[in-house]
Amino acid sequence: MPIIKQIEVTVTRVPLHNPVAFSNRVVQAREYCLVRVFSDNGTTGIGYSYAVNTSGRILAAAIEEVFAPILLERDSLEVELLWKEMYQEALLIGRAGAAMRALSAVDIALWDLNARSVALPLYKYMGAAKQGRVPTYGSGGYYQPHKTIDDLCSEMLSFVQVGHKAVKMKVGRLTPAKDAERVGAVRDAIGPDILLMLDANNAWRDLPMALTALRPLERFEPFWIEEPFSPDDIDNHAALARNTSIQVATGEVEAGRWRFKELMDKRAASILQTDAIVCGGITEWRRIAATASSYGIPVAPHAWHDVHAHLVASADNAPYAEYMPDDSIVNFRNVIDIQMELEDGDLIISDRPGLGFNFDEEKVKDYGWKEGNRGPWLVMKNEDMK
Ligand SMILES: [Mg+2]
């Protein structure tokens, strides 16, 4: 059985050369907390999570202080047991947010390690529900200075031209009339047969505000409206779902299976966007997806197709991965060595073991920690923990 002998963590800060905006935030850089878990069988698993403009260090501290001491010298196959112990140890500082993101990163590394240990691609190790080919939707449509409606339409059309049958754009930053002009132009550009998703990134304060923004958009038949309110405002999600023809999608910053059950019990979303690098890792993502299946609700995980293509391929009720062609925006792809191929709008999962990629050491050096005289990785072994 594989015994965990060493854990390494770093934070890479990857700047956006052209900062982008959504309804209520401008993104200047993305910080990724990267983890490597080394086993005595010679195999290494990798995982990661993210923390937008700042704060990656908080995730790394949780791994260093809370999770690594639990994992060292343990059997990596005991993922459920290890998850429970990590969750319990972090109970007072965790359950959602930074600690749960850190737990997610190490949990993903355990799954990756275990799949690599038996030389299987992760989705097959998890029990494949699809045959190595995953439908995606093309995602972008951010607000940027000087970006015209024509630019936006060209961007959305470029997604369709590479085979995506569904595309997503941002809404909620401009007035309802201006956003209606953008959405209407995109619908005209892509035609009636392409699904059009809208992402509001928590734009609206209450139901009247949301309905004022959404009523003019209904005639363009959006497939879903994503994150209309603060994630904590579950009742308003439910109220909106009862008052618009557009499906409500949410969950990209939610953590823990109980919260997703609450969303489903309250009929607050008809699509969950559970993100494995946020919600508690692959272990928790599987529980949430299985519960959603019982409710007849699909899971369309948020971003990070390098991980989520495997999870979508492993679950029968996961119709899409999200694919963002512009890797200068969601720029995780800048720190890994192998990119997944897109063919006719589908991601092709290779037969390489585990996640099928590694961190690019040169990029980790460029973007990772530079303090002191050590390399970018903070190395933790058992003797360091005593
Ligand atoms: Mg979103």
Residues whose N, C-alpha, C, O or C-beta is under 5 A from the ligand:
A	BS01	MG	D199
